[in-house]
Amino acid sequence: MSLNERLQVYRSCVENALEHWLPDSNVQPAHLHEAMRYSVLSDGKRIRPVLVFATGEAFAVPLEQLESPACAVELIHAYSLIHDDLPAMDDDDLRRGRPTCHKAFDEATAILAGDALQALAFHILAHTTTIKVGAEQRLRMIDILARASGSRGMAGGQAIDLAAVGKKLNLAELENMHIHKTGALIRASVELGALCSADIQKPAFDNVSHYAKCIGLAFQIQDDILDVEGDTETLGKPQGSDIERNKPTYPELLGMESAKKAAADLHTQALESLSDFDQSADPLRWIADYIVQRQK
């Protein structure tokens, strides 16, 4: 299959899983469930669940065994976007081309929707019957997602980001912020996909984990580039919002051409991390290409 065909299969799988696990909007409390579904089932790229599927396939894990972990990471991502958009955080009115959750519903409902999605993600990993690994490995998966979501991962990165507004960061500080804010969940997605294999070996796990670290940073650099060079209609969110908030970015720190070179170098490192894998890892290679070439 081509990349687009494979991505469509992955996205169809995760959409079905999300429909299975999300409470119906007619179930009480209906307003909260409606807000959860509104935020999760919008037209997103699904990069993180796609990474779960692509990594699992590199280790010959059947797609049906990857659906629940893919669903869990997408719910964590959706919760983070709801909270990032809140007035107390980034204060955005537009997400994925339509009003953000707190604009479509209200601020209190948006907070609760994010809280509920986070809890649901861990419920899925704890209760799904489709993961075919032992209890110890399943606990490791839960631990990885918890770390990636918390103060030593995504939430910590957002705290660093908020504190950095209006400040000049050096390259190491900027990378540290994004390794936590964006990279942690991307890395967790790849690691969860690998851990769905019952006979995962440490060298192979370490290689895909390093791949994920590289594409996580490359993803953020490309985001920063698009904030300058993209347009609101294509991005589905306000263009130039980082500049308007005086947030530190790679183009601002390195210059546009050096930022693009940094993304290209990380792309090369990511591909080198997969050198021991055969064509079964081609979806991971294609995703690395997509991350540095995407326009939204």
C-alpha positions as CSV (number, residue, x, y, z in Angstrom):
1,M,0.0,0.0,0.0
2,S,1.0,3.6,-0.5
3,L,1.5,5.8,2.5
4,N,-1.9,7.5,2.0
5,E,-3.6,4.1,1.7
6,R,-1.9,2.8,4.8
7,L,-2.7,6.0,6.7
8,Q,-6.3,5.7,5.8
9,V,-6.3,2.1,7.2
10,Y,-4.7,3.3,10.4
11,R,-7.1,6.3,10.8
12,S,-10.1,4.1,10.1
13,C,-8.9,1.7,12.8
14,V,-8.5,4.4,15.4
15,E,-11.7,6.1,14.5
16,N,-13.6,2.8,15.1
17,A,-11.8,2.4,18.4
18,L,-12.6,6.0,19.5
19,E,-16.3,5.4,18.7
20,H,-16.2,2.2,20.7
21,W,-14.7,3.7,23.8
22,L,-16.2,7.2,23.9
23,P,-19.5,7.5,25.7
24,D,-22.4,8.2,23.5
25,S,-23.6,11.9,23.6
26,N,-27.1,10.6,24.7
27,V,-25.6,9.1,27.9
28,Q,-25.7,11.2,31.0
29,P,-24.0,13.6,31.6
30,A,-24.9,14.2,28.0
31,H,-23.5,17.7,27.7
32,L,-20.0,16.6,28.9
33,H,-20.0,13.5,26.6
34,E,-21.0,15.7,23.7
35,A,-18.0,18.0,24.4
36,M,-15.7,15.0,24.7
37,R,-16.9,13.7,21.3
38,Y,-16.8,17.1,19.7
39,S,-13.1,17.5,20.6
40,V,-11.9,14.0,19.9
41,L,-13.9,13.2,16.7
42,S,-12.9,16.4,14.9
43,D,-10.8,16.2,11.7
44,G,-7.3,15.7,13.3
45,K,-4.1,14.3,11.7
46,R,-4.0,11.4,14.1
47,I,-0.2,11.4,14.0
48,R,0.2,9.8,17.5
49,P,-2.2,6.8,16.9
50,V,-0.7,6.4,13.4
51,L,2.7,6.0,15.1
52,V,1.3,3.3,17.4
53,F,0.1,1.3,14.4
54,A,3.2,1.9,12.3
55,T,5.5,0.8,15.1
56,G,3.4,-2.2,16.0
57,E,3.5,-3.3,12.4
58,A,7.3,-3.0,12.4
59,F,7.2,-5.7,15.1
60,A,4.6,-7.8,13.3
61,V,1.8,-7.0,15.8
62,P,-1.7,-7.3,14.2
63,L,-3.7,-4.1,13.9
64,E,-6.5,-5.1,16.2
65,Q,-4.0,-5.5,19.1
66,L,-2.9,-1.9,18.5
67,E,-6.3,-0.2,18.4
68,S,-6.7,0.4,22.1
69,P,-3.2,1.9,22.8
70,A,-3.7,4.1,19.7
71,C,-7.0,5.2,21.1
72,A,-5.5,6.0,24.5
73,V,-2.7,8.2,23.1
74,E,-5.2,10.1,21.0
75,L,-7.4,10.8,24.0
76,I,-4.5,12.1,25.9
77,H,-3.6,14.3,23.0
78,A,-7.2,15.6,22.6
79,Y,-7.3,16.4,26.3
80,S,-4.1,18.4,26.1
81,L,-5.4,20.4,23.2
82,I,-8.6,21.3,25.0
83,H,-6.7,22.5,28.0
84,D,-4.0,24.3,25.9
85,D,-6.7,26.3,24.2
86,L,-8.2,27.6,27.4
87,P,-8.1,31.3,28.3
88,A,-5.7,30.6,31.2
89,M,-3.3,28.8,28.8
90,D,-2.9,29.7,25.1
91,D,-6.4,31.3,24.8
92,D,-7.2,30.1,21.3
93,D,-10.6,30.4,19.6
94,L,-9.9,28.0,16.7
95,R,-8.7,24.4,16.6
96,R,-8.8,22.1,13.6
97,G,-10.7,24.6,11.6
98,R,-13.6,25.1,14.1
99,P,-14.3,26.7,17.5
100,T,-12.3,25.3,20.4
101,C,-14.1,23.3,23.0
102,H,-14.5,26.2,25.5
103,K,-16.0,28.3,22.7
104,A,-18.3,25.7,21.4
105,F,-19.5,24.7,24.9
106,D,-18.2,26.7,27.9
107,E,-15.0,26.9,29.9
108,A,-16.1,24.6,32.8
109,T,-17.3,22.0,30.4
110,A,-14.0,22.1,28.4
111,I,-12.0,21.6,31.6
112,L,-14.1,18.6,32.6
113,A,-14.0,17.2,29.1
114,G,-10.2,17.2,29.2
115,D,-10.2,15.7,32.7
116,A,-12.5,12.9,31.6
117,L,-10.6,12.1,28.4
118,Q,-7.4,11.7,30.4
119,A,-9.0,9.3,32.8
120,L,-10.6,7.4,29.9
121,A,-7.2,6.8,28.3
122,F,-5.9,5.0,31.3
123,H,-9.1,3.1,31.8
124,I,-8.7,1.7,28.2
125,L,-5.1,0.6,28.8
126,A,-6.1,-1.1,32.0
127,H,-9.3,-2.9,30.8
128,T,-8.9,-3.6,27.1
129,T,-8.8,-7.3,26.2
130,T,-7.1,-6.8,22.8
131,I,-3.6,-6.2,24.1
132,K,-1.9,-9.7,24.1
133,V,1.0,-9.1,26.4
134,G,1.6,-10.0,30.1
135,A,0.5,-7.9,33.0
136,E,4.0,-6.6,33.7
137,Q,4.4,-5.3,30.1
138,R,0.9,-3.8,30.2
139,L,1.8,-2.0,33.5
140,R,4.9,-0.7,31.7
141,M,2.7,0.7,29.0
142,I,0.5,2.5,31.5
143,D,3.6,3.9,33.2
144,I,5.0,5.2,30.0
145,L,1.8,7.0,29.1
146,A,1.5,8.4,32.6
147,R,5.0,9.8,32.6
148,A,4.6,11.2,29.1
149,S,1.4,13.0,30.2
150,G,2.5,14.4,33.5
151,S,4.9,16.9,35.0
152,R,7.9,15.1,33.6
153,G,6.3,15.0,30.2
154,M,3.6,17.0,28.4
155,A,2.2,18.9,31.3
156,G,5.7,19.9,32.5
157,G,6.5,21.1,29.0
158,Q,3.4,23.2,28.8
159,A,4.4,24.8,32.2
160,I,7.9,25.5,30.8
161,D,6.3,27.0,27.7
162,L,4.0,29.3,29.7
163,A,6.9,30.5,31.8
164,A,9.0,31.2,28.7
165,V,6.7,33.7,27.1
166,G,8.6,36.9,26.5
167,K,11.9,35.3,27.4
168,K,15.0,34.4,25.4
169,L,15.8,30.7,25.6
170,N,19.0,29.1,24.4
171,L,18.8,26.1,22.1
172,A,19.2,23.5,24.9
173,E,16.4,25.2,26.9
174,L,14.1,25.3,23.8
175,E,14.8,21.6,23.0
176,N,14.1,20.6,26.6
177,M,10.8,22.4,26.5
178,H,9.7,20.6,23.4
179,I,11.1,17.2,24.3
180,H,8.5,17.4,27.1
181,K,5.6,19.4,25.6
182,T,5.4,17.7,22.2
183,G,8.0,15.0,22.0
184,A,7.0,13.1,25.2
185,L,3.7,11.9,23.8
186,I,5.1,11.2,20.4
187,R,7.8,9.0,22.0
188,A,5.2,7.3,24.1
189,S,3.1,6.5,21.0
190,V,6.1,4.7,19.4
191,E,7.0,2.9,22.7
192,L,3.4,1.7,23.2
193,G,3.3,0.3,19.7
194,A,6.6,-1.6,20.3
195,L,5.4,-2.9,23.7
196,C,2.4,-4.5,22.1
197,S,4.9,-7.1,20.9
198,A,5.2,-9.9,23.3
199,D,8.9,-10.6,22.5
200,I,10.3,-7.0,22.2
201,Q,14.1,-6.9,22.6
202,K,15.8,-3.9,24.2
203,P,18.1,-2.9,21.3
204,A,15.1,-2.7,18.9
205,F,13.0,-0.9,21.5
206,D,15.9,1.6,22.1
207,N,16.2,2.2,18.3
208,V,12.5,3.1,17.8
209,S,12.5,5.2,21.0
210,H,15.4,7.3,19.6
211,Y,13.6,7.5,16.2
212,A,10.6,8.9,18.1
213,K,12.8,11.5,20.0
214,C,14.1,12.7,16.7
215,I,10.7,13.0,14.9
216,G,9.2,14.6,18.0
217,L,11.6,17.5,17.9
218,A,11.4,17.7,14.1
219,F,7.6,17.9,14.4
220,Q,7.8,20.9,16.7
221,I,10.4,22.7,14.5
222,Q,8.1,22.2,11.5
223,D,5.2,23.5,13.6
224,D,7.2,26.7,14.4
225,I,8.1,27.0,10.7
226,L,4.5,26.7,9.7
227,D,3.4,29.3,12.3
228,V,5.5,31.8,10.2
229,E,5.0,30.4,6.6
230,G,1.6,28.8,6.8
231,D,-1.9,30.3,6.6
232,T,-4.8,30.0,9.0
233,E,-7.1,28.2,6.5
234,T,-4.6,25.4,5.8
235,L,-3.3,25.2,9.4
236,G,-6.8,25.1,10.9
237,K,-5.6,27.4,13.7
238,P,-4.5,31.0,13.8
239,Q,-1.3,31.6,11.8
240,G,1.3,33.7,13.6
241,S,-0.1,32.9,17.1
242,D,3.3,32.1,18.6
243,I,4.8,35.4,17.3
244,E,1.8,37.3,18.6
245,R,2.3,35.8,22.1
246,N,6.0,36.4,22.0
247,K,6.8,32.7,22.5
248,P,10.2,31.3,21.8
249,T,10.5,29.4,18.6
250,Y,13.2,27.7,16.5
251,P,13.0,30.2,13.6
252,E,13.2,33.1,16.1
253,L,16.2,31.5,17.8
254,L,18.1,30.0,14.8
255,G,16.7,31.8,11.8
256,M,14.4,30.2,9.2
257,E,17.0,28.5,7.1
258,S,18.9,27.0,10.2
259,A,15.6,25.9,11.6
260,K,14.8,24.0,8.4
261,K,18.3,22.5,8.4
262,A,17.7,21.3,12.1
263,A,14.5,19.6,11.1
264,A,16.3,17.9,8.1
265,D,19.1,16.7,10.4
266,L,16.7,15.2,12.8
267,H,14.9,13.5,10.0
268,T,18.2,11.9,8.9
269,Q,18.9,10.7,12.5
270,A,15.4,9.2,12.7
271,L,15.9,7.2,9.5
272,E,19.4,6.0,10.7
273,S,17.7,4.7,13.9
274,L,15.7,2.4,11.7
275,S,18.7,1.0,9.7
276,D,18.4,-2.5,11.4
277,F,14.7,-2.8,10.4
278,D,13.5,-4.2,7.0
279,Q,10.7,-2.9,4.9
280,S,8.2,-3.6,7.7
281,A,9.4,-0.3,9.2
282,D,8.7,1.6,5.9
283,P,5.6,3.2,7.4
284,L,7.8,4.7,10.1
285,R,10.2,6.0,7.4
286,W,7.3,7.5,5.5
287,I,5.9,9.2,8.6
288,A,9.3,10.8,9.3
289,D,9.2,12.2,5.7
290,Y,5.7,13.5,6.2
291,I,6.6,15.2,9.5
292,V,9.2,17.5,7.9
293,Q,7.2,18.0,4.7
294,R,3.7,18.6,6.0
295,Q,1.9,21.9,5.5
296,K,-0.4,21.8,8.5
